[in-house]
Amino acid sequence: MRTVPIPVDTAKLTITCVKAPRPRLLNRDTGEIKTDKNGNTVYEVTVSVEDESGRIELLKIGITGEPPITAGDPVNAVGLLGYVWEIAGRWGISYRATALLPAKANTGA
């Protein structure tokens, strides 16, 4: 089954890092860390995502390289894509971003 990435419009979402970035493990027993096709470490970041109506969900976002964010930081998710997957009758959505950057604080007058 081939998965087609679905772009996620983040314009009306509030995204907050809730767990510091950590390398994504392929195998917990061996400690093998996931890498991309170029050999770079893939990190996993847990974020809360709040929509306009106040609904909040926790997501894990994969990203190549360690992003410059920590738990509690508001985040801009650049190039966020969702991938629908199905294995043995189970399905879900995995998320990947081009970059996860600290959101700029609003400096109102």
Residue pairs with C-beta under 8 A, 6 or more apart in sequence:
1 85
1 86
3 83
3 84
3 85
4 83
4 84
5 81
5 82
5 83
5 96
6 81
6 82
6 83
6 84
7 80
7 81
8 77
8 80
8 81
8 82
8 95
10 76
10 77
10 80
12 51
12 52
13 49
13 50
13 51
14 49
14 50
14 74
15 47
15 48
15 49
15 50
15 74
15 75
15 76
15 77
15 103
16 47
16 48
16 50
16 72
16 73
16 74
16 75
17 45
17 46
17 47
17 69
17 70
17 71
17 72
17 73
17 74
17 75
17 100
18 46
18 47
18 48
18 58
18 71
18 72
19 45
19 46
19 71
20 45
20 69
20 70
20 71
21 43
21 44
21 45
21 63
21 66
21 67
21 69
21 100
22 43
22 44
23 33
23 34
23 41
23 42
23 43
23 44
24 33
24 34
24 42
24 43
24 44
24 62
25 31
25 32
25 33
25 34
26 32
26 33
26 34
33 41
33 42
34 41
34 42
35 41
35 42
36 42
36 64
38 64
40 64
40 65
41 64
41 65
41 66
42 62
42 63
42 64
43 62
43 63
43 64
43 65
43 66
43 67
44 60
44 61
44 62
45 60
45 61
45 63
45 67
45 69
45 75
45 100
46 58
46 59
46 60
47 58
47 59
47 60
47 61
47 75
47 77
47 100
48 56
48 57
48 58
48 59
49 56
49 57
49 58
49 59
50 56
59 95
60 94
60 95
61 77
61 80
61 95
61 96
61 97
61 100
62 94
62 95
62 96
62 97
63 96
63 97
63 98
63 99
63 100
67 99
67 100
67 101
68 101
68 102
69 75
69 100
69 101
69 102
73 102
73 103
74 102
74 103
74 105
75 100
75 101
75 102
75 103
76 99
76 100
76 101
76 102
76 103
76 104
77 97
77 99
77 100
78 97
78 98
78 99
78 100
78 101
79 97
79 98
79 99
80 95
80 96
80 97
80 98
81 95
81 96
81 97
82 93
82 94
82 95
83 93
83 94
83 95
83 96
84 91
84 92
84 93
85 91
85 92
85 93
85 94
